[in-house]
Every structure is written in C-alpha cells, then in structure tokens.
C-alpha cells in the first residue's frame, strides 16, 4: 500500500478581523486563543472598535499583544461597517471574521485555507460553531421564507410537521465530516476570500445588525461565488443571543428591519424559500432602481 501523501501546505494567507463593542475582556480572550493556537500571526489580526462608549477601544491598544492592529472607528456603524474597516486594513488573501465571544480549542484552519486554494470560486466558508458544552449551533442555513421565521420564533416549531421544516432550514442532516454547500453561514465565524468580498461590494452597512451575513452570502451566489460550511473546523461560541429577545424589544425591532431590507433587496417570496436564480433576478431589478450603487462599491449596497 503506497504511503499517504501529507496534506499540501496552504498557499493562501489568512488574517483575522474582530469587531469590538463594549467587549474588552471577550476580545482579549479571543485574540489570546488565536495566538495560543497559531491561527494567525499578531500582525495579521485586526481588531475594530465601533466607538465603544465604555472606552474599551483605547484600552484595547494597551491590553492586546504587540503587533495586533487596532482600528478605532469614529462611529458605531454596525457590524458590517466594522467588518469593512477590518478587511480594508488587512493584507491577507483570506480573512477570518470572528465575534469577540468566540475562541478556538485547537488549530484546524489550514483545512479551510486548502479549500480556498483548491476551489477558486469559493467565496465564503463557515466554521462549525459549538457551545462550550460541545453541542452544535447549526451555523449553516437555507434562505428564509416567512414560514421558516414563524416556526423558528414560535411554538409551531415543536409540532411534528413543522419541526421537519426547522431541521431542513438548519441543514441538520448535512453536518458530517465533509464540507457542504449552504445558502448562507452565520457571521459569528466565517472565512471570506478578500477578492470576492471586494468584488461583491463588501458588507452592506444599511443593516447595522442582523442579516448582514445572509446578504453577503446571497450576493456571493449571485456573483458566481460559492458558500460552504466546513464541519471539521470548530469554533466555540459563548452565544449571547440578543436576537432571541421579544419581537418588540430594541433588538427584535432591529431584526425585523434587517429582514425587511433583505426581502426588499432580493424579492424573497414570503411563502417559499427563494432559489438562487430567483435571488439574482430580483437583485438585478433592485440594483437597476435609480440611485443604487454599482456592484463592487462599498457600503450600503
């Protein structure tokens, strides 16, 4: 039996972007895990502070190891705006976007780097998000329809036929060892090809919070890039689910506004999950409206 060839050393370079907002301790711990497990060199880590009112941005400059770049935004433009600033400050081929409330237990990211080397049309790759107890968070999804939202947000999701719909939306049967296609992956932890990110127009800053990653992945598919979930690369997520608050809470209203923006841009049919081709046609119509920026322009697209 011939010897098994060792995996090729990845060619693509990897940087990290973390958006901080009043999360000093979490951000410091996240960076520490990156350095401890050699996920990225300090010089390839960018922390963006979104004008934190607690002053944590300035304190991060002293608290983080030498070499880590700290970008102090003059405003809180939301998650997407922070990611855009971070990617613009990066010099690598790929960027791992992380929430501050995440950390690694080991380094498996070369698996994703090799995937990007081997698949030139891969635009986004999502990580396997797990809770601290090891349970799975199902971080790859199908695009939403109104029934998906209803069964996920109400007791209907516990009823037999509707529970199957939830499982389908969450792609529960796909989480084996092999990478698989997903309509979108959660923004908590994903790797993006910088060339693809710039081509599709970066993150849409019109959302502020929620649905930015859904929108980004939709535009990746529209532009001919692919989105994968990679079950073999694990990231622990402490999972502070502000979006699970009541529908009339501040975060609930923000979630609804973001959903409405996404549905308006991509013409999502309310009763059926949209096809990728349907998204492309609707998005083209939306972009043809007067005053819309051309594909590839940053922010608010």
C-alpha positions, 0 to 999 in steps of 0.5 A: 500500500503506497504511503499517504501523501501529507496534506499540501501546505496552504498557499493562501494567507489568512488574517483575522478581523474582530469587531469590538463593542463594549467587549474588552475582556471577550476580545482579549480572550479571543485574540489570546486563543488565536495566538495560543493556537497559531491561527494567525500571526499578531500582525495579521489580526485586526481588531475594530472598535465601533466607538465603544462608549465604555472606552474599551477601544483605547484600552484595547491598544494597551491590553492586546499583544504587540503587533495586533492592529487596532482600528478605532472607528469614529462611529458605531456603524454596525457590524458590517461597517466594522467588518469593512474597516477590518478587511480594508486594513488587512493584507491577507488573501483570506480573512477570518471574521470572528465575534469577540465571544468566540475562541478556538480549542485547537488549530484546524484552519489550514483545512479551510485555507486548502479549500480556498486554494483548491476551489477558486470560486469559493467565496465564503466558508463557515466554521462549525460553531459549538457551545462550550458544552460541545453541542452544535449551533447549526451555523449553516442555513437555507434562505428564509421564507416567512414560514421558516421565521414563524416556526423558528420564533414560535411554538409551531416549531415543536409540532411534528410537521413543522419541526421537519421544516426547522431541521431542513432550514438548519441543514441538520442532516448535512453536518458530517465530516465533509464540507457542504454547500449552504445558502448562507453561514452565520457571521459569528465565524466565517472565512471570506476570500478578500477578492470576492468580498471586494468584488461583491461590494463588501458588507452592506452597512444599511443593516447595522445588525442582523442579516448582514451575513445572509446578504453577503452570502446571497450576493456571493451566489449571485456573483458566481461565488460559492458558500460552504460550511466546513464541519471539521473546523470548530469554533466555540461560541459563548452565544449571547443571543440578543436576537432571541429577545421579544419581537418588540424589544430594541433588538427584535425591532432591529431584526425585523428591519434587517429582514425587511431590507433583505426581502426588499433587496432580493424579492424573497417570496414570503411563502417559499424559500427563494432559489438562487436564480430567483435571488439574482433576478430580483437583485438585478431589478433592485440594483437597476432602481435609480440611485443604487450603487454599482456592484463592487462599491462599498457600503450600503449596497 
